[in-house]
Amino acid sequence: MTSRIGGDFDMEGQQEIRETLFEILGEQGCGITCEDDVSIFHDEQGWKLMLCGFMEPWNLGMTVDEARAALRKLGSMQFGLS
């Protein structure tokens, strides 16, 4: 599924990306700490994630699928997501 700026795709995309993020984070550690301090948004550069404790948002990709894959890759490298 690809995202469009504005409309239902943004809300659906945000939810899918958020669910993927918390599958990776789990319910301990950062998952609990950051649960209320996560911003997922889409701009002209694509999907971005602003996670607590980080200075700038992370670029995740243009589509929801790219964003979810980027999160899984970052999680597998344990790059600040576990």
CORMONOR-V862529 format. One record per pair of residues at least 6 apart in sequence whose C-alpha atoms are under 6 Angstrom apart, sorted by the first residue. I is the first residue (numbers start at 0). J is the second residue. Records with the same first field share a line. If there is no record, write none. Layout:
BEGIN
I=J / J
END
This chain:
BEGIN
1=62 / 63
2=8 / 62
12=63
16=67
24=30 / 80 / 81
33=51
36=51
37=49 / 50
38=48 / 49
39=47 / 48
40=46 / 47
45=60 / 61
46=59 / 60 / 61
47=56 / 57 / 58 / 59
48=56 / 57
49=56
59=66 / 69
60=66
74=80
END
